[in-house]
Amino acid sequence: MSLPHAILTALLEKPSSGLELTRRFDKSIGYFWSATHQQIYRELGKLEAEGHIRTLPAEQPARGQKKRYEVLPTGRAELARWTAASQDPKPQRDILLLRLRAAAVVGTAGLEADLRRHLELHRRQLAEYEEIERRDFPPDRDAPQDRLRHLVLRAGIDLETFWTQWLTHALKEFPELPGQAPSQEPEPADGTSSG
């Protein structure tokens, strides 16, 4: 349900064509809510059919001209309703953490190299976010809209900082871990012994 709201947000910031929206998703919203070109176009059609957006009239009629969209009052009202609604946090699902849990029973072979690769990816993402912060949020940029956008960016910075710190810690543990799974049966979850 959130992709239409991400599109409404982007269109309220600036009326755009589907291609322009895709590029903007790649450069900003996509950092925390990704969507493919096809998903964006499909949602644009639904939003237009629901009366939340409309196609802007072309300045000069031309064959093959990209349609540009703007948000209608009903779309703004829907975005305001959604923004104000209460939502619970989603449970964390992370395949890397699941793989570490699985390594406890099948062994860690090959996992250390992938943790190092993840660490490098998170370091790069952190550096990119910090560069965006330096470029787009100087101390004098203090309008309410800028402060809210900066909060979103800070969430990304804080998450990448967490992952780089956690992966660094995890990699320090690896030299002390056996490469193969333990040969004995694990204890039952209720703490009772099988023998």
Disulfide bonds with the S-S distance in Angstrom:
none
